[in-house]
Amino acid sequence: MGDEYRISFPSTKASEFQEIMRRLGGQASSTDPNRFEFGMEGPWPYATVLLDAEGIYFCDNCVQRDQASQLFRKIIDGALSQSPDIGRVTVSDL
């Protein structure tokens, strides 16, 4: 297990955030269109993202910390851009 976070924000269309995940390089799971893996070149992805009704679950798998931290910032930027009420994005350590 890695470092886990919950990024909560007012709900948006999941399909819009799925597109953001794809643009950021995420590979969607074949069994769950709301699960994305990043950096599948090695034995473990450097990050895993799950989209759900409450927002985003983000796991930095402690493989490539620099890439995971850059991705984390981009996901927060995406959440801010998708939130209809600016400032309503909350990040919690799990």
C-alpha distance (Angstrom), angle and dihedral (degrees) to the residues before:
residue distance angle dihedral
M1 . . .
G2 3.77 . .
D3 3.78 137.8 .
E4 3.80 108.6 -48.9
Y5 3.80 129.7 -157.2
R6 3.80 138.4 177.3
I7 3.81 115.9 -144.3
S8 3.82 106.2 -163.9
F9 3.77 125.2 -169.4
P10 3.81 138.4 145.7
S11 3.75 108.6 -65.9
T12 3.78 121.4 -92.5
K13 3.75 132.3 176.8
A14 3.80 108.8 -62.5
S15 3.80 90.2 -142.8
E16 3.81 90.8 62.4
F17 3.79 92.6 53.3
Q18 3.81 91.0 43.6
E19 3.80 87.0 59.6
I20 3.82 90.7 50.5
M21 3.82 89.6 52.0
R22 3.82 90.9 51.1
R23 3.81 91.9 48.9
L24 3.81 89.3 52.0
G25 3.81 89.7 55.1
G26 3.79 101.2 -97.2
Q27 3.78 119.3 155.1
A28 3.78 110.8 -141.1
S29 3.79 118.0 -132.4
S30 3.79 115.0 -109.1
T31 3.81 89.6 -133.5
D32 3.82 101.1 39.8
P33 3.83 121.4 34.8
N34 3.82 89.5 -161.9
R35 3.83 95.1 59.0
F36 3.80 119.4 84.7
E37 3.79 131.6 -176.9
F38 3.80 122.2 -157.7
G39 3.81 125.2 -156.1
M40 3.78 102.6 13.7
E41 3.82 92.5 171.3
G42 3.81 92.7 102.7
P43 3.79 133.2 42.7
W44 3.83 91.6 -80.7
P45 3.79 131.3 33.6
Y46 3.79 112.7 -115.5
A47 3.82 89.6 -131.6
T48 3.79 140.2 15.4
V49 3.81 123.0 -157.8
L50 3.81 127.6 -167.7
L51 3.80 121.5 -171.1
D52 3.79 117.5 -152.0
A53 3.80 141.8 154.8
E54 3.82 92.2 -80.5
G55 3.80 95.9 50.2
I56 3.79 129.3 -96.5
Y57 3.79 135.7 -18.0
F58 3.82 110.2 -154.0
C59 3.80 124.7 -170.2
D60 3.81 121.3 -171.3
N61 3.80 100.1 -156.1
C62 3.84 91.0 -156.9
V63 3.81 92.8 -118.8
Q64 3.82 103.8 109.0
R65 3.79 104.3 10.2
D66 3.82 96.8 -179.4
Q67 3.80 93.3 53.6
A68 3.80 92.2 44.0
S69 3.82 92.5 51.4
Q70 3.82 91.4 49.7
L71 3.81 90.1 49.3
F72 3.82 90.7 48.1
R73 3.81 90.9 55.2
K74 3.82 91.5 48.0
I75 3.80 91.1 50.5
I76 3.81 91.0 51.3
D77 3.81 88.8 49.8
G78 3.82 88.3 51.1
A79 3.80 91.3 50.1
L80 3.81 90.5 50.3
S81 3.79 91.3 49.9
Q82 3.83 92.0 48.8
S83 3.80 96.0 44.9
P84 3.80 111.9 99.5
D85 3.82 89.6 -153.1
I86 3.80 111.8 52.2
G87 3.76 113.9 -136.1
R88 3.80 93.8 30.4
V89 3.80 94.9 107.9
T90 3.82 114.3 110.0
V91 3.80 125.9 -171.6
S92 3.81 118.1 -158.3
D93 3.79 129.6 -176.8
L94 3.82 110.5 -130.0
